Amino acid sequence: MKKSTFSPEQISKILKEFDQGKSTEQISREHGVSKATFYKWRQRYGGLEASELKRLKELEEENSRIESSVSHNQI
């Protein structure tokens, strides 16, 4: 199955839709995201603005690259 990638702005918008009263079922259907993914986003990114979310994702990616680089250098 193809993995979809949502931008920080899209994730923020989807989370705001839930805060405005949309159900998880509606959000899942409209955006093609599983309920599990939605709840994971809500737990991880709830309350963050799009710019904060974008910076957080950038830091997570950078951290992953650094960890990968360090683990390759130790071998």
Backbone atoms as SQL, in Angstrom:
CREATE TABLE atoms (id INTEGER PRIMARY KEY, chain TEXT, resi INTEGER, resn TEXT, atom TEXT, x REAL, y REAL, z REAL);
INSERT INTO atoms VALUES
  (1, 'A', 1, 'MET', 'N', 0.835, -1.178, 0.000),
  (2, 'A', 1, 'MET', 'CA', 0.000, 0.000, 0.000),
  (3, 'A', 1, 'MET', 'C', 0.881, 1.244, 0.000),
  (4, 'A', 2, 'LYS', 'N', 0.499, 2.242, -0.787),
  (5, 'A', 2, 'LYS', 'CA', 1.266, 3.480, -0.907),
  (6, 'A', 2, 'LYS', 'C', 1.160, 4.313, 0.371),
  (7, 'A', 3, 'LYS', 'N', 2.303, 4.800, 0.806),
  (8, 'A', 3, 'LYS', 'CA', 2.329, 5.635, 1.996),
  (9, 'A', 3, 'LYS', 'C', 2.136, 7.087, 1.576),
  (10, 'A', 4, 'SER', 'N', 1.122, 7.740, 2.126),
  (11, 'A', 4, 'SER', 'CA', 0.866, 9.139, 1.822),
  (12, 'A', 4, 'SER', 'C', 1.691, 10.023, 2.733),
  (13, 'A', 5, 'THR', 'N', 2.088, 11.133, 2.200),
  (14, 'A', 5, 'THR', 'CA', 2.827, 12.094, 2.987),
  (15, 'A', 5, 'THR', 'C', 2.010, 13.369, 3.074),
  (16, 'A', 6, 'PHE', 'N', 1.724, 13.783, 4.279),
  (17, 'A', 6, 'PHE', 'CA', 0.981, 15.009, 4.495),
  (18, 'A', 6, 'PHE', 'C', 1.939, 16.082, 4.970),
  (19, 'A', 7, 'SER', 'N', 1.762, 17.276, 4.447),
  (20, 'A', 7, 'SER', 'CA', 2.599, 18.392, 4.865),
  (21, 'A', 7, 'SER', 'C', 2.175, 18.828, 6.272),
  (22, 'A', 8, 'PRO', 'N', 3.057, 19.521, 6.972),
  (23, 'A', 8, 'PRO', 'CA', 2.680, 20.025, 8.296),
  (24, 'A', 8, 'PRO', 'C', 1.431, 20.909, 8.248),
  (25, 'A', 9, 'GLU', 'N', 1.286, 21.674, 7.180),
  (26, 'A', 9, 'GLU', 'CA', 0.108, 22.530, 7.047),
  (27, 'A', 9, 'GLU', 'C', -1.158, 21.696, 6.922),
  (28, 'A', 10, 'GLN', 'N', -1.089, 20.602, 6.158),
  (29, 'A', 10, 'GLN', 'CA', -2.248, 19.731, 5.989),
  (30, 'A', 10, 'GLN', 'C', -2.613, 19.056, 7.313),
  (31, 'A', 11, 'ILE', 'N', -1.618, 18.576, 8.040),
  (32, 'A', 11, 'ILE', 'CA', -1.869, 17.924, 9.323),
  (33, 'A', 11, 'ILE', 'C', -2.510, 18.911, 10.286),
  (34, 'A', 12, 'SER', 'N', -1.980, 20.117, 10.339),
  (35, 'A', 12, 'SER', 'CA', -2.526, 21.143, 11.217),
  (36, 'A', 12, 'SER', 'C', -3.979, 21.448, 10.866),
  (37, 'A', 13, 'LYS', 'N', -4.269, 21.550, 9.571),
  (38, 'A', 13, 'LYS', 'CA', -5.628, 21.826, 9.111),
  (39, 'A', 13, 'LYS', 'C', -6.583, 20.692, 9.505),
  (40, 'A', 14, 'ILE', 'N', -6.129, 19.463, 9.331),
  (41, 'A', 14, 'ILE', 'CA', -6.957, 18.306, 9.678),
  (42, 'A', 14, 'ILE', 'C', -7.245, 18.284, 11.178),
  (43, 'A', 15, 'LEU', 'N', -6.233, 18.559, 12.001),
  (44, 'A', 15, 'LEU', 'CA', -6.439, 18.580, 13.448),
  (45, 'A', 15, 'LEU', 'C', -7.389, 19.698, 13.858),
  (46, 'A', 16, 'LYS', 'N', -7.325, 20.832, 13.178),
  (47, 'A', 16, 'LYS', 'CA', -8.233, 21.939, 13.482),
  (48, 'A', 16, 'LYS', 'C', -9.669, 21.588, 13.114),
  (49, 'A', 17, 'GLU', 'N', -9.858, 20.832, 12.037),
  (50, 'A', 17, 'GLU', 'CA', -11.200, 20.399, 11.656),
  (51, 'A', 17, 'GLU', 'C', -11.826, 19.571, 12.772),
  (52, 'A', 18, 'PHE', 'N', -11.025, 18.717, 13.402),
  (53, 'A', 18, 'PHE', 'CA', -11.526, 17.915, 14.521),
  (54, 'A', 18, 'PHE', 'C', -11.905, 18.823, 15.683),
  (55, 'A', 19, 'ASP', 'N', -11.063, 19.811, 15.971),
  (56, 'A', 19, 'ASP', 'CA', -11.339, 20.747, 17.059),
  (57, 'A', 19, 'ASP', 'C', -12.606, 21.554, 16.808),
  (58, 'A', 20, 'GLN', 'N', -12.954, 21.729, 15.533),
  (59, 'A', 20, 'GLN', 'CA', -14.146, 22.491, 15.174),
  (60, 'A', 20, 'GLN', 'C', -15.400, 21.624, 15.123),
  (61, 'A', 21, 'GLY', 'N', -15.255, 20.333, 15.450),
  (62, 'A', 21, 'GLY', 'CA', -16.441, 19.500, 15.581),
  (63, 'A', 21, 'GLY', 'C', -16.605, 18.366, 14.594),
  (64, 'A', 22, 'LYS', 'N', -15.712, 18.219, 13.634),
  (65, 'A', 22, 'LYS', 'CA', -15.818, 17.093, 12.703),
  (66, 'A', 22, 'LYS', 'C', -15.465, 15.805, 13.420),
  (67, 'A', 23, 'SER', 'N', -16.141, 14.727, 13.041),
  (68, 'A', 23, 'SER', 'CA', -15.853, 13.428, 13.649),
  (69, 'A', 23, 'SER', 'C', -14.642, 12.788, 12.981),
  (70, 'A', 24, 'THR', 'N', -14.053, 11.821, 13.674),
  (71, 'A', 24, 'THR', 'CA', -12.910, 11.116, 13.104),
  (72, 'A', 24, 'THR', 'C', -13.310, 10.356, 11.843),
  (73, 'A', 25, 'GLU', 'N', -14.547, 9.875, 11.802),
  (74, 'A', 25, 'GLU', 'CA', -15.025, 9.163, 10.616),
  (75, 'A', 25, 'GLU', 'C', -15.057, 10.091, 9.408),
  (76, 'A', 26, 'GLN', 'N', -15.573, 11.315, 9.594),
  (77, 'A', 26, 'GLN', 'CA', -15.626, 12.280, 8.497),
  (78, 'A', 26, 'GLN', 'C', -14.215, 12.629, 8.018),
  (79, 'A', 27, 'ILE', 'N', -13.333, 12.871, 8.960),
  (80, 'A', 27, 'ILE', 'CA', -11.964, 13.241, 8.617),
  (81, 'A', 27, 'ILE', 'C', -11.273, 12.101, 7.875),
  (82, 'A', 28, 'SER', 'N', -11.467, 10.877, 8.355),
  (83, 'A', 28, 'SER', 'CA', -10.855, 9.720, 7.708),
  (84, 'A', 28, 'SER', 'C', -11.302, 9.589, 6.259),
  (85, 'A', 29, 'ARG', 'N', -12.602, 9.736, 6.031),
  (86, 'A', 29, 'ARG', 'CA', -13.137, 9.614, 4.671),
  (87, 'A', 29, 'ARG', 'C', -12.664, 10.755, 3.772),
  (88, 'A', 30, 'GLU', 'N', -12.753, 11.980, 4.263),
  (89, 'A', 30, 'GLU', 'CA', -12.451, 13.142, 3.433),
  (90, 'A', 30, 'GLU', 'C', -10.970, 13.251, 3.058),
  (91, 'A', 31, 'HIS', 'N', -10.104, 12.864, 3.977),
  (92, 'A', 31, 'HIS', 'CA', -8.670, 13.064, 3.742),
  (93, 'A', 31, 'HIS', 'C', -7.913, 11.770, 3.455),
  (94, 'A', 32, 'GLY', 'N', -8.587, 10.636, 3.550),
  (95, 'A', 32, 'GLY', 'CA', -7.934, 9.365, 3.252),
  (96, 'A', 32, 'GLY', 'C', -6.862, 8.990, 4.254),
  (97, 'A', 33, 'VAL', 'N', -7.112, 9.322, 5.514),
  (98, 'A', 33, 'VAL', 'CA', -6.161, 9.009, 6.577),
  (99, 'A', 33, 'VAL', 'C', -6.848, 8.061, 7.558),
  (100, 'A', 34, 'SER', 'N', -6.122, 7.069, 8.038),
  (101, 'A', 34, 'SER', 'CA', -6.730, 6.118, 8.970),
  (102, 'A', 34, 'SER', 'C', -6.970, 6.786, 10.315),
  (103, 'A', 35, 'LYS', 'N', -7.890, 6.217, 11.059),
  (104, 'A', 35, 'LYS', 'CA', -8.177, 6.743, 12.400),
  (105, 'A', 35, 'LYS', 'C', -6.943, 6.625, 13.286),
  (106, 'A', 36, 'ALA', 'N', -6.201, 5.535, 13.141),
  (107, 'A', 36, 'ALA', 'CA', -4.994, 5.345, 13.959),
  (108, 'A', 36, 'ALA', 'C', -3.977, 6.448, 13.680),
  (109, 'A', 37, 'THR', 'N', -3.793, 6.775, 12.412),
  (110, 'A', 37, 'THR', 'CA', -2.865, 7.843, 12.053),
  (111, 'A', 37, 'THR', 'C', -3.352, 9.170, 12.598),
  (112, 'A', 38, 'PHE', 'N', -4.650, 9.427, 12.482),
  (113, 'A', 38, 'PHE', 'CA', -5.202, 10.676, 13.003),
  (114, 'A', 38, 'PHE', 'C', -4.949, 10.797, 14.503),
  (115, 'A', 39, 'TYR', 'N', -5.217, 9.730, 15.246),
  (116, 'A', 39, 'TYR', 'CA', -5.013, 9.789, 16.695),
  (117, 'A', 39, 'TYR', 'C', -3.530, 9.933, 17.050),
  (118, 'A', 40, 'LYS', 'N', -2.658, 9.332, 16.240),
  (119, 'A', 40, 'LYS', 'CA', -1.221, 9.492, 16.464),
  (120, 'A', 40, 'LYS', 'C', -0.820, 10.952, 16.249),
  (121, 'A', 41, 'TRP', 'N', -1.332, 11.569, 15.176),
  (122, 'A', 41, 'TRP', 'CA', -1.062, 12.984, 14.924),
  (123, 'A', 41, 'TRP', 'C', -1.575, 13.835, 16.073),
  (124, 'A', 42, 'ARG', 'N', -2.768, 13.515, 16.526),
  (125, 'A', 42, 'ARG', 'CA', -3.379, 14.303, 17.598),
  (126, 'A', 42, 'ARG', 'C', -2.554, 14.215, 18.878),
  (127, 'A', 43, 'GLN', 'N', -2.059, 13.024, 19.179),
  (128, 'A', 43, 'GLN', 'CA', -1.237, 12.839, 20.366),
  (129, 'A', 43, 'GLN', 'C', 0.099, 13.568, 20.216),
  (130, 'A', 44, 'ARG', 'N', 0.696, 13.475, 19.057),
  (131, 'A', 44, 'ARG', 'CA', 2.026, 14.028, 18.835),
  (132, 'A', 44, 'ARG', 'C', 2.011, 15.533, 18.569),
  (133, 'A', 45, 'TYR', 'N', 1.047, 16.001, 17.769),
  (134, 'A', 45, 'TYR', 'CA', 1.079, 17.379, 17.294),
  (135, 'A', 45, 'TYR', 'C', -0.060, 18.250, 17.804),
  (136, 'A', 46, 'GLY', 'N', -0.947, 17.715, 18.629),
  (137, 'A', 46, 'GLY', 'CA', -2.093, 18.476, 19.094),
  (138, 'A', 46, 'GLY', 'C', -1.687, 19.799, 19.729),
  (139, 'A', 47, 'GLY', 'N', -2.337, 20.875, 19.315),
  (140, 'A', 47, 'GLY', 'CA', -2.068, 22.183, 19.881),
  (141, 'A', 47, 'GLY', 'C', -0.971, 22.968, 19.199),
  (142, 'A', 48, 'LEU', 'N', -0.283, 22.369, 18.238),
  (143, 'A', 48, 'LEU', 'CA', 0.793, 23.085, 17.549),
  (144, 'A', 48, 'LEU', 'C', 0.242, 23.801, 16.315),
  (145, 'A', 49, 'GLU', 'N', 0.790, 24.952, 16.042),
  (146, 'A', 49, 'GLU', 'CA', 0.463, 25.672, 14.809),
  (147, 'A', 49, 'GLU', 'C', 1.255, 25.044, 13.662),
  (148, 'A', 50, 'ALA', 'N', 0.872, 25.362, 12.435),
  (149, 'A', 50, 'ALA', 'CA', 1.513, 24.770, 11.260),
  (150, 'A', 50, 'ALA', 'C', 3.016, 25.053, 11.235),
  (151, 'A', 51, 'SER', 'N', 3.421, 26.267, 11.586),
  (152, 'A', 51, 'SER', 'CA', 4.850, 26.598, 11.552),
  (153, 'A', 51, 'SER', 'C', 5.623, 25.805, 12.608),
  (154, 'A', 52, 'GLU', 'N', 5.022, 25.636, 13.783),
  (155, 'A', 52, 'GLU', 'CA', 5.670, 24.849, 14.838),
  (156, 'A', 52, 'GLU', 'C', 5.753, 23.386, 14.436),
  (157, 'A', 53, 'LEU', 'N', 4.696, 22.904, 13.825),
  (158, 'A', 53, 'LEU', 'CA', 4.643, 21.519, 13.371),
  (159, 'A', 53, 'LEU', 'C', 5.693, 21.272, 12.289),
  (160, 'A', 54, 'LYS', 'N', 5.840, 22.215, 11.373),
  (161, 'A', 54, 'LYS', 'CA', 6.836, 22.085, 10.315),
  (162, 'A', 54, 'LYS', 'C', 8.237, 22.015, 10.916),
  (163, 'A', 55, 'ARG', 'N', 8.531, 22.874, 11.877),
  (164, 'A', 55, 'ARG', 'CA', 9.854, 22.890, 12.519),
  (165, 'A', 55, 'ARG', 'C', 10.095, 21.584, 13.274),
  (166, 'A', 56, 'LEU', 'N', 9.079, 21.078, 13.953),
  (167, 'A', 56, 'LEU', 'CA', 9.206, 19.818, 14.682),
  (168, 'A', 56, 'LEU', 'C', 9.529, 18.674, 13.728),
  (169, 'A', 57, 'LYS', 'N', 8.831, 18.615, 12.596),
  (170, 'A', 57, 'LYS', 'CA', 9.095, 17.559, 11.618),
  (171, 'A', 57, 'LYS', 'C', 10.508, 17.678, 11.045),
  (172, 'A', 58, 'GLU', 'N', 10.958, 18.916, 10.811),
  (173, 'A', 58, 'GLU', 'CA', 12.322, 19.111, 10.318),
  (174, 'A', 58, 'GLU', 'C', 13.344, 18.601, 11.332),
  (175, 'A', 59, 'LEU', 'N', 13.121, 18.899, 12.601),
  (176, 'A', 59, 'LEU', 'CA', 14.034, 18.442, 13.640),
  (177, 'A', 59, 'LEU', 'C', 14.028, 16.921, 13.764),
  (178, 'A', 60, 'GLU', 'N', 12.852, 16.303, 13.647),
  (179, 'A', 60, 'GLU', 'CA', 12.775, 14.845, 13.701),
  (180, 'A', 60, 'GLU', 'C', 13.543, 14.217, 12.546),
  (181, 'A', 61, 'GLU', 'N', 13.421, 14.794, 11.344),
  (182, 'A', 61, 'GLU', 'CA', 14.148, 14.271, 10.179),
  (183, 'A', 61, 'GLU', 'C', 15.651, 14.439, 10.356),
  (184, 'A', 62, 'GLU', 'N', 16.058, 15.601, 10.862),
  (185, 'A', 62, 'GLU', 'CA', 17.481, 15.848, 11.095),
  (186, 'A', 62, 'GLU', 'C', 18.032, 14.873, 12.138),
  (187, 'A', 63, 'ASN', 'N', 17.284, 14.653, 13.189),
  (188, 'A', 63, 'ASN', 'CA', 17.688, 13.717, 14.235),
  (189, 'A', 63, 'ASN', 'C', 17.844, 12.306, 13.670),
  (190, 'A', 64, 'SER', 'N', 16.927, 11.908, 12.824),
  (191, 'A', 64, 'SER', 'CA', 16.993, 10.589, 12.203),
  (192, 'A', 64, 'SER', 'C', 18.241, 10.449, 11.335),
  (193, 'A', 65, 'ARG', 'N', 18.563, 11.491, 10.554),
  (194, 'A', 65, 'ARG', 'CA', 19.760, 11.460, 9.714),
  (195, 'A', 65, 'ARG', 'C', 21.024, 11.367, 10.571),
  (196, 'A', 66, 'ILE', 'N', 21.065, 12.111, 11.658),
  (197, 'A', 66, 'ILE', 'CA', 22.232, 12.096, 12.545),
  (198, 'A', 66, 'ILE', 'C', 22.391, 10.726, 13.189),
  (199, 'A', 67, 'GLU', 'N', 21.291, 10.168, 13.688),
  (200, 'A', 67, 'GLU', 'CA', 21.347, 8.845, 14.305),
  (201, 'A', 67, 'GLU', 'C', 21.813, 7.795, 13.303),
  (202, 'A', 68, 'SER', 'N', 21.329, 7.892, 12.081),
  (203, 'A', 68, 'SER', 'CA', 21.736, 6.955, 11.037),
  (204, 'A', 68, 'SER', 'C', 23.223, 7.093, 10.736),
  (205, 'A', 69, 'SER', 'N', 23.675, 8.318, 10.651),
  (206, 'A', 69, 'SER', 'CA', 25.076, 8.587, 10.368),
  (207, 'A', 69, 'SER', 'C', 25.975, 8.050, 11.502),
  (208, 'A', 70, 'VAL', 'N', 25.582, 8.277, 12.721),
  (209, 'A', 70, 'VAL', 'CA', 26.357, 7.817, 13.869),
  (210, 'A', 70, 'VAL', 'C', 26.389, 6.288, 13.912),
  (211, 'A', 71, 'SER', 'N', 25.257, 5.652, 13.666),
  (212, 'A', 71, 'SER', 'CA', 25.225, 4.193, 13.717),
  (213, 'A', 71, 'SER', 'C', 26.066, 3.576, 12.596),
  (214, 'A', 72, 'HIS', 'N', 26.125, 4.224, 11.437),
  (215, 'A', 72, 'HIS', 'CA', 26.959, 3.717, 10.343),
  (216, 'A', 72, 'HIS', 'C', 28.445, 3.911, 10.634),
  (217, 'A', 73, 'ASN', 'N', 28.781, 4.958, 11.328),
  (218, 'A', 73, 'ASN', 'CA', 30.177, 5.225, 11.647),
  (219, 'A', 73, 'ASN', 'C', 30.707, 4.328, 12.762),
  (220, 'A', 74, 'GLN', 'N', 29.823, 3.783, 13.577),
  (221, 'A', 74, 'GLN', 'CA', 30.250, 2.919, 14.670),
  (222, 'A', 74, 'GLN', 'C', 30.580, 1.511, 14.196),
  (223, 'A', 75, 'ILE', 'N', 30.088, 1.158, 13.055),
  (224, 'A', 75, 'ILE', 'CA', 30.304, -0.206, 12.540),
  (225, 'A', 75, 'ILE', 'C', 31.635, -0.368, 11.939);
